[in-house]
Amino acid sequence: MKRTSTKNFWVLLLLVLSGIVLGGFIGSLTTGVPALSWLNFGQAFGLDNPLVLNLGILVITFGLTIRITMASIIGVALAILIWRCL
């Protein structure tokens, strides 16, 4: 069975996104555990105040904040490792 590059891309994207979400979730769970609190260490960047575009009849609000933690980095690394093994 031949693997195509677009299929590989979508599988990789899905695995990386799930690694980010699961890593962030695990990082937030380990906040209260002293030995594992380093997993929640990270940096947040993005828009502090949302950008509002008022067009009269349509109001569009845009805001984006990304928080990268150690656990999410580990999750992405594991996702890439799993993808390479597929």
KALIN-V15320 format. One record per residue. N is the residue number from 1. RES is the residue in one letter. PHI is phi in whole degrees, -180 to 180 (999 if undefined). PSI is psi in radians with two decimals (none if undefined). OMEGA is omega in whole degrees, 0 to 359 (999 if undefined). Layout:
n: {N:N}
res: {RES:RES}
phi: {PHI:PHI}
psi: {PSI:PSI}
omega: {OMEGA:OMEGA}
This chain:
n: {1:2:3:4:5:6:7:8:9:10:11:12:13:14:15:16:17:18:19:20:21:22:23:24:25:26:27:28:29:30:31:32:33:34:35:36:37:38:39:40:41:42:43:44:45:46:47:48:49:50:51:52:53:54:55:56:57:58:59:60:61:62:63:64:65:66:67:68:69:70:71:72:73:74:75:76:77:78:79:80:81:82:83:84:85:86}
res: {M:K:R:T:S:T:K:N:F:W:V:L:L:L:L:V:L:S:G:I:V:L:G:G:F:I:G:S:L:T:T:G:V:P:A:L:S:W:L:N:F:G:Q:A:F:G:L:D:N:P:L:V:L:N:L:G:I:L:V:I:T:F:G:L:T:I:R:I:T:M:A:S:I:I:G:V:A:L:A:I:L:I:W:R:C:L}
phi: {999:-86:-95:-95:-71:-70:-65:-62:-63:-69:-66:-62:-62:-63:-66:-66:-64:-69:-64:-66:-66:-66:-64:-64:-65:-65:-63:-72:-70:-91:-62:-84:-91:-59:-73:-114:-66:-66:-67:-92:-71:-177:-133:-111:-144:145:-90:-72:-110:-66:-88:-113:-114:-102:-106:92:-96:-134:-117:-113:-115:-125:-149:-147:-134:-117:-117:-104:-117:-62:-65:-71:-66:-64:-62:-66:-62:-66:-64:-66:-62:-65:-63:-67:-82:-72}
psi: {2.18:2.32:2.29:2.75:-0.56:-0.64:-0.73:-0.69:-0.78:-0.63:-0.77:-0.77:-0.76:-0.75:-0.71:-0.76:-0.71:-0.58:-0.68:-0.80:-0.85:-0.66:-0.75:-0.67:-0.80:-0.67:-0.70:-0.52:-0.55:0.21:-0.71:-0.14:2.02:-0.68:-0.40:0.16:-0.33:-0.35:-0.43:0.03:2.29:-2.93:2.43:2.43:2.75:-2.73:2.17:-0.79:2.35:2.61:2.16:2.21:1.93:1.98:0.35:-1.29:-0.17:2.25:2.14:2.23:2.23:2.23:2.45:2.21:2.26:2.27:2.05:2.13:2.95:-0.68:-0.65:-0.57:-0.73:-0.69:-0.71:-0.74:-0.74:-0.65:-0.74:-0.70:-0.74:-0.70:-0.69:-0.51:-0.26:none}
omega: {183:178:179:183:179:177:177:180:182:177:178:180:178:179:180:179:178:175:178:182:180:177:177:178:179:177:179:177:184:181:183:181:185:183:183:183:179:179:180:178:180:183:176:176:181:180:176:177:181:178:183:177:182:181:180:180:182:177:180:178:181:176:181:174:180:177:179:180:177:180:179:176:177:178:178:179:177:179:179:177:177:179:180:180:181:999}
